[in-house]
Amino acid sequence: MTATTDFGGSPIPRGDQPVRFVRADTVAASPPPSSEVGPIAWIRHHLFTGPLNIFLTVVIAALALWLLPGLIRFLFIDAVWSGKDREACIITEARPVVGACWAFVAERAGYFTYGSYPIPQRWRVDTFFVLLGLGVVWLLSMRLPRKDLAALYFFVGLPIISYVLLVGVPALGLPYVETTLWGGILVSIVCSAVGMVVSLPLGILLALGRRSSMPAARLFSVTFIEFVRGVPLITVLFMASVMLPLFVPSYLQPDKLLRALIGIALFASAYMAEVVRAGLQALPKGQYEGAMALGLPYGLMMRLVVLPQALKITIPNIVNTFIGLFKDTTLVVVVGIFDFLKAIEAARIDPRWAAPTVSTTGYVYAAIFYFICCYLMSRYARDVEARLAKADKR
């Protein structure tokens, strides 16, 4: 008998012969098209997606080609990297072109960092920086355990240790250092760190008070927030540092730096309260009703249900407030406190470094410092947002 064949003339197995309809071997995956992956695809999808995008790309590229060569030449090629005084950074016949005077920054780096803090005691400032960095990494890194101990260390232990280190306790062998000798990066970091640490919890309390059903708490919160937000930070610092001593006996007057820290913390708290309140209002009403239906008291409802979601929503605004606060600490100069920018101002007028490019180099150094700090804060916020957004994906 003739075997049955398919349309191609091949015999069709019958009887006990196995019938196969699926390939036994795996087909190798084809590479993605070159138009969808790689640097060329990225450029096409991000820089040349439409007429407006193409126009902006061309304009920005032209500006970069116009500015970058001169900037690179000033900052690196023609820069002066070593020297002891202005002679290294002035134009002479042997050096007709002079770029950035990094020798000035290198020679004054200690003053930019510590101010007039006594040189033999600067190890205490370095220890403070290390302890602060450890606390930040431990508290913010998701890979490190025991966040409860990290919070206890950062919010309770570190302030006490920092005060002992920076101010000094003679009984412990640490000489007393007046805050009038503090300056530079030390003051900028202390002011911004205190403002950030105090403003977030105090801002949360003020935001909850503004939404409270208790008239006294609501009136106090609204009055404080609107009054502080209605005046500039310079006014708050001026009142705390200049006007307050006129109404308080001399023996009750706090330290000048402490007055500035209190003013910065209160000012930042008012803005943080509005940021948190925006997150609270963005939550659906069902979240509150669901928590109350479970029988949760007000404290647990806020701690376990409401605040985690509200703070998640407002992460970009919180980080934006922190970045603004970090840069606004330069305003403490109006009350006679030598922050980082004031230290550069004081150093650049030194006759020993009176050269045309000294001021520009100092301000470039400050810009690099602030950019790095602000970028790290922004980058961490984006990573946190990306990690938390995974729960919202379906």
Secondary structure as a PSIPRED ss2 file (coil, helix, strand):
# PSIPRED VFORMAT (PSIPRED V4.0)

   1 M C   1.000  0.000  0.000
   2 T C   1.000  0.000  0.000
   3 A C   1.000  0.000  0.000
   4 T C   1.000  0.000  0.000
   5 T E   0.000  0.000  1.000
   6 D C   1.000  0.000  0.000
   7 F C   1.000  0.000  0.000
   8 G C   1.000  0.000  0.000
   9 G C   1.000  0.000  0.000
  10 S C   1.000  0.000  0.000
  11 P E   0.000  0.000  1.000
  12 I C   1.000  0.000  0.000
  13 P C   1.000  0.000  0.000
  14 R C   1.000  0.000  0.000
  15 G C   1.000  0.000  0.000
  16 D C   1.000  0.000  0.000
  17 Q C   1.000  0.000  0.000
  18 P C   1.000  0.000  0.000
  19 V C   1.000  0.000  0.000
  20 R C   1.000  0.000  0.000
  21 F C   1.000  0.000  0.000
  22 V C   1.000  0.000  0.000
  23 R C   1.000  0.000  0.000
  24 A C   1.000  0.000  0.000
  25 D C   1.000  0.000  0.000
  26 T C   1.000  0.000  0.000
  27 V C   1.000  0.000  0.000
  28 A C   1.000  0.000  0.000
  29 A C   1.000  0.000  0.000
  30 S C   1.000  0.000  0.000
  31 P C   1.000  0.000  0.000
  32 P C   1.000  0.000  0.000
  33 P C   1.000  0.000  0.000
  34 S C   1.000  0.000  0.000
  35 S C   1.000  0.000  0.000
  36 E C   1.000  0.000  0.000
  37 V C   1.000  0.000  0.000
  38 G H   0.000  1.000  0.000
  39 P H   0.000  1.000  0.000
  40 I H   0.000  1.000  0.000
  41 A H   0.000  1.000  0.000
  42 W H   0.000  1.000  0.000
  43 I H   0.000  1.000  0.000
  44 R H   0.000  1.000  0.000
  45 H H   0.000  1.000  0.000
  46 H H   0.000  1.000  0.000
  47 L H   0.000  1.000  0.000
  48 F C   1.000  0.000  0.000
  49 T C   1.000  0.000  0.000
  50 G C   1.000  0.000  0.000
  51 P H   0.000  1.000  0.000
  52 L H   0.000  1.000  0.000
  53 N H   0.000  1.000  0.000
  54 I H   0.000  1.000  0.000
  55 F H   0.000  1.000  0.000
  56 L H   0.000  1.000  0.000
  57 T H   0.000  1.000  0.000
  58 V H   0.000  1.000  0.000
  59 V H   0.000  1.000  0.000
  60 I H   0.000  1.000  0.000
  61 A H   0.000  1.000  0.000
  62 A H   0.000  1.000  0.000
  63 L H   0.000  1.000  0.000
  64 A H   0.000  1.000  0.000
  65 L H   0.000  1.000  0.000
  66 W H   0.000  1.000  0.000
  67 L H   0.000  1.000  0.000
  68 L H   0.000  1.000  0.000
  69 P H   0.000  1.000  0.000
  70 G H   0.000  1.000  0.000
  71 L H   0.000  1.000  0.000
  72 I H   0.000  1.000  0.000
  73 R H   0.000  1.000  0.000
  74 F H   0.000  1.000  0.000
  75 L H   0.000  1.000  0.000
  76 F H   0.000  1.000  0.000
  77 I H   0.000  1.000  0.000
  78 D C   1.000  0.000  0.000
  79 A C   1.000  0.000  0.000
  80 V E   0.000  0.000  1.000
  81 W C   1.000  0.000  0.000
  82 S C   1.000  0.000  0.000
  83 G C   1.000  0.000  0.000
  84 K C   1.000  0.000  0.000
  85 D C   1.000  0.000  0.000
  86 R H   0.000  1.000  0.000
  87 E H   0.000  1.000  0.000
  88 A H   0.000  1.000  0.000
  89 C H   0.000  1.000  0.000
  90 I C   1.000  0.000  0.000
  91 I C   1.000  0.000  0.000
  92 T C   1.000  0.000  0.000
  93 E C   1.000  0.000  0.000
  94 A C   1.000  0.000  0.000
  95 R C   1.000  0.000  0.000
  96 P C   1.000  0.000  0.000
  97 V C   1.000  0.000  0.000
  98 V C   1.000  0.000  0.000
  99 G C   1.000  0.000  0.000
 100 A C   1.000  0.000  0.000
 101 C E   0.000  0.000  1.000
 102 W H   0.000  1.000  0.000
 103 A H   0.000  1.000  0.000
 104 F H   0.000  1.000  0.000
 105 V H   0.000  1.000  0.000
 106 A H   0.000  1.000  0.000
 107 E H   0.000  1.000  0.000
 108 R C   1.000  0.000  0.000
 109 A H   0.000  1.000  0.000
 110 G H   0.000  1.000  0.000
 111 Y H   0.000  1.000  0.000
 112 F H   0.000  1.000  0.000
 113 T H   0.000  1.000  0.000
 114 Y H   0.000  1.000  0.000
 115 G E   0.000  0.000  1.000
 116 S C   1.000  0.000  0.000
 117 Y C   1.000  0.000  0.000
 118 P C   1.000  0.000  0.000
 119 I H   0.000  1.000  0.000
 120 P H   0.000  1.000  0.000
 121 Q H   0.000  1.000  0.000
 122 R H   0.000  1.000  0.000
 123 W H   0.000  1.000  0.000
 124 R H   0.000  1.000  0.000
 125 V H   0.000  1.000  0.000
 126 D H   0.000  1.000  0.000
 127 T H   0.000  1.000  0.000
 128 F H   0.000  1.000  0.000
 129 F H   0.000  1.000  0.000
 130 V H   0.000  1.000  0.000
 131 L H   0.000  1.000  0.000
 132 L H   0.000  1.000  0.000
 133 G H   0.000  1.000  0.000
 134 L H   0.000  1.000  0.000
 135 G H   0.000  1.000  0.000
 136 V H   0.000  1.000  0.000
 137 V H   0.000  1.000  0.000
 138 W H   0.000  1.000  0.000
 139 L H   0.000  1.000  0.000
 140 L H   0.000  1.000  0.000
 141 S C   1.000  0.000  0.000
 142 M C   1.000  0.000  0.000
 143 R C   1.000  0.000  0.000
 144 L C   1.000  0.000  0.000
 145 P C   1.000  0.000  0.000
 146 R C   1.000  0.000  0.000
 147 K H   0.000  1.000  0.000
 148 D H   0.000  1.000  0.000
 149 L H   0.000  1.000  0.000
 150 A H   0.000  1.000  0.000
 151 A H   0.000  1.000  0.000
 152 L H   0.000  1.000  0.000
 153 Y H   0.000  1.000  0.000
 154 F H   0.000  1.000  0.000
 155 F H   0.000  1.000  0.000
 156 V H   0.000  1.000  0.000
 157 G H   0.000  1.000  0.000
 158 L H   0.000  1.000  0.000
 159 P H   0.000  1.000  0.000
 160 I H   0.000  1.000  0.000
 161 I H   0.000  1.000  0.000
 162 S H   0.000  1.000  0.000
 163 Y H   0.000  1.000  0.000
 164 V H   0.000  1.000  0.000
 165 L H   0.000  1.000  0.000
 166 L H   0.000  1.000  0.000
 167 V H   0.000  1.000  0.000
 168 G C   1.000  0.000  0.000
 169 V C   1.000  0.000  0.000
 170 P H   0.000  1.000  0.000
 171 A H   0.000  1.000  0.000
 172 L H   0.000  1.000  0.000
 173 G C   1.000  0.000  0.000
 174 L C   1.000  0.000  0.000
 175 P C   1.000  0.000  0.000
 176 Y C   1.000  0.000  0.000
 177 V C   1.000  0.000  0.000
 178 E C   1.000  0.000  0.000
 179 T H   0.000  1.000  0.000
 180 T H   0.000  1.000  0.000
 181 L H   0.000  1.000  0.000
 182 W E   0.000  0.000  1.000
 183 G C   1.000  0.000  0.000
 184 G E   0.000  0.000  1.000
 185 I H   0.000  1.000  0.000
 186 L H   0.000  1.000  0.000
 187 V H   0.000  1.000  0.000
 188 S H   0.000  1.000  0.000
 189 I H   0.000  1.000  0.000
 190 V H   0.000  1.000  0.000
 191 C H   0.000  1.000  0.000
 192 S H   0.000  1.000  0.000
 193 A H   0.000  1.000  0.000
 194 V H   0.000  1.000  0.000
 195 G H   0.000  1.000  0.000
 196 M H   0.000  1.000  0.000
 197 V H   0.000  1.000  0.000
 198 V H   0.000  1.000  0.000
 199 S H   0.000  1.000  0.000
 200 L H   0.000  1.000  0.000
 201 P H   0.000  1.000  0.000
 202 L H   0.000  1.000  0.000
 203 G H   0.000  1.000  0.000
 204 I H   0.000  1.000  0.000
 205 L H   0.000  1.000  0.000
 206 L H   0.000  1.000  0.000
 207 A H   0.000  1.000  0.000
 208 L H   0.000  1.000  0.000
 209 G H   0.000  1.000  0.000
 210 R H   0.000  1.000  0.000
 211 R C   1.000  0.000  0.000
 212 S C   1.000  0.000  0.000
 213 S C   1.000  0.000  0.000
 214 M C   1.000  0.000  0.000
 215 P H   0.000  1.000  0.000
 216 A H   0.000  1.000  0.000
 217 A H   0.000  1.000  0.000
 218 R H   0.000  1.000  0.000
 219 L H   0.000  1.000  0.000
 220 F H   0.000  1.000  0.000
 221 S H   0.000  1.000  0.000
 222 V H   0.000  1.000  0.000
 223 T H   0.000  1.000  0.000
 224 F H   0.000  1.000  0.000
 225 I H   0.000  1.000  0.000
 226 E H   0.000  1.000  0.000
 227 F H   0.000  1.000  0.000
 228 V H   0.000  1.000  0.000
 229 R H   0.000  1.000  0.000
 230 G C   1.000  0.000  0.000
 231 V C   1.000  0.000  0.000
 232 P C   1.000  0.000  0.000
 233 L H   0.000  1.000  0.000
 234 I H   0.000  1.000  0.000
 235 T H   0.000  1.000  0.000
 236 V H   0.000  1.000  0.000
 237 L H   0.000  1.000  0.000
 238 F H   0.000  1.000  0.000
 239 M H   0.000  1.000  0.000
 240 A H   0.000  1.000  0.000
 241 S H   0.000  1.000  0.000
 242 V H   0.000  1.000  0.000
 243 M H   0.000  1.000  0.000
 244 L H   0.000  1.000  0.000
 245 P H   0.000  1.000  0.000
 246 L H   0.000  1.000  0.000
 247 F H   0.000  1.000  0.000
 248 V C   1.000  0.000  0.000
 249 P C   1.000  0.000  0.000
 250 S H   0.000  1.000  0.000
 251 Y H   0.000  1.000  0.000
 252 L H   0.000  1.000  0.000
 253 Q C   1.000  0.000  0.000
 254 P C   1.000  0.000  0.000
 255 D C   1.000  0.000  0.000
 256 K H   0.000  1.000  0.000
 257 L H   0.000  1.000  0.000
 258 L H   0.000  1.000  0.000
 259 R H   0.000  1.000  0.000
 260 A H   0.000  1.000  0.000
 261 L H   0.000  1.000  0.000
 262 I H   0.000  1.000  0.000
 263 G H   0.000  1.000  0.000
 264 I H   0.000  1.000  0.000
 265 A H   0.000  1.000  0.000
 266 L H   0.000  1.000  0.000
 267 F H   0.000  1.000  0.000
 268 A H   0.000  1.000  0.000
 269 S H   0.000  1.000  0.000
 270 A H   0.000  1.000  0.000
 271 Y H   0.000  1.000  0.000
 272 M H   0.000  1.000  0.000
 273 A H   0.000  1.000  0.000
 274 E H   0.000  1.000  0.000
 275 V H   0.000  1.000  0.000
 276 V H   0.000  1.000  0.000
 277 R H   0.000  1.000  0.000
 278 A H   0.000  1.000  0.000
 279 G H   0.000  1.000  0.000
 280 L H   0.000  1.000  0.000
 281 Q H   0.000  1.000  0.000
 282 A H   0.000  1.000  0.000
 283 L C   1.000  0.000  0.000
 284 P C   1.000  0.000  0.000
 285 K H   0.000  1.000  0.000
 286 G H   0.000  1.000  0.000
 287 Q H   0.000  1.000  0.000
 288 Y H   0.000  1.000  0.000
 289 E H   0.000  1.000  0.000
 290 G H   0.000  1.000  0.000
 291 A H   0.000  1.000  0.000
 292 M H   0.000  1.000  0.000
 293 A H   0.000  1.000  0.000
 294 L C   1.000  0.000  0.000
 295 G C   1.000  0.000  0.000
 296 L C   1.000  0.000  0.000
 297 P C   1.000  0.000  0.000
 298 Y H   0.000  1.000  0.000
 299 G H   0.000  1.000  0.000
 300 L H   0.000  1.000  0.000
 301 M H   0.000  1.000  0.000
 302 M H   0.000  1.000  0.000
 303 R H   0.000  1.000  0.000
 304 L H   0.000  1.000  0.000
 305 V H   0.000  1.000  0.000
 306 V H   0.000  1.000  0.000
 307 L H   0.000  1.000  0.000
 308 P H   0.000  1.000  0.000
 309 Q H   0.000  1.000  0.000
 310 A H   0.000  1.000  0.000
 311 L H   0.000  1.000  0.000
 312 K H   0.000  1.000  0.000
 313 I H   0.000  1.000  0.000
 314 T C   1.000  0.000  0.000
 315 I H   0.000  1.000  0.000
 316 P H   0.000  1.000  0.000
 317 N H   0.000  1.000  0.000
 318 I H   0.000  1.000  0.000
 319 V H   0.000  1.000  0.000
 320 N H   0.000  1.000  0.000
 321 T H   0.000  1.000  0.000
 322 F H   0.000  1.000  0.000
 323 I H   0.000  1.000  0.000
 324 G H   0.000  1.000  0.000
 325 L H   0.000  1.000  0.000
 326 F H   0.000  1.000  0.000
 327 K H   0.000  1.000  0.000
 328 D H   0.000  1.000  0.000
 329 T H   0.000  1.000  0.000
 330 T H   0.000  1.000  0.000
 331 L H   0.000  1.000  0.000
 332 V H   0.000  1.000  0.000
 333 V H   0.000  1.000  0.000
 334 V H   0.000  1.000  0.000
 335 V H   0.000  1.000  0.000
 336 G C   1.000  0.000  0.000
 337 I C   1.000  0.000  0.000
 338 F C   1.000  0.000  0.000
 339 D E   0.000  0.000  1.000
 340 F H   0.000  1.000  0.000
 341 L H   0.000  1.000  0.000
 342 K H   0.000  1.000  0.000
 343 A H   0.000  1.000  0.000
 344 I H   0.000  1.000  0.000
 345 E H   0.000  1.000  0.000
 346 A H   0.000  1.000  0.000
 347 A H   0.000  1.000  0.000
 348 R H   0.000  1.000  0.000
 349 I C   1.000  0.000  0.000
 350 D C   1.000  0.000  0.000
 351 P H   0.000  1.000  0.000
 352 R H   0.000  1.000  0.000
 353 W H   0.000  1.000  0.000
 354 A C   1.000  0.000  0.000
 355 A C   1.000  0.000  0.000
 356 P C   1.000  0.000  0.000
 357 T C   1.000  0.000  0.000
 358 V H   0.000  1.000  0.000
 359 S H   0.000  1.000  0.000
 360 T H   0.000  1.000  0.000
 361 T H   0.000  1.000  0.000
 362 G H   0.000  1.000  0.000
 363 Y H   0.000  1.000  0.000
 364 V H   0.000  1.000  0.000
 365 Y H   0.000  1.000  0.000
 366 A H   0.000  1.000  0.000
 367 A H   0.000  1.000  0.000
 368 I H   0.000  1.000  0.000
 369 F H   0.000  1.000  0.000
 370 Y H   0.000  1.000  0.000
 371 F H   0.000  1.000  0.000
 372 I H   0.000  1.000  0.000
 373 C H   0.000  1.000  0.000
 374 C H   0.000  1.000  0.000
 375 Y H   0.000  1.000  0.000
 376 L H   0.000  1.000  0.000
 377 M H   0.000  1.000  0.000
 378 S H   0.000  1.000  0.000
 379 R H   0.000  1.000  0.000
 380 Y H   0.000  1.000  0.000
 381 A H   0.000  1.000  0.000
 382 R H   0.000  1.000  0.000
 383 D H   0.000  1.000  0.000
 384 V H   0.000  1.000  0.000
 385 E H   0.000  1.000  0.000
 386 A H   0.000  1.000  0.000
 387 R H   0.000  1.000  0.000
 388 L H   0.000  1.000  0.000
 389 A H   0.000  1.000  0.000
 390 K H   0.000  1.000  0.000
 391 A H   0.000  1.000  0.000
 392 D H   0.000  1.000  0.000
 393 K C   1.000  0.000  0.000
 394 R C   1.000  0.000  0.000
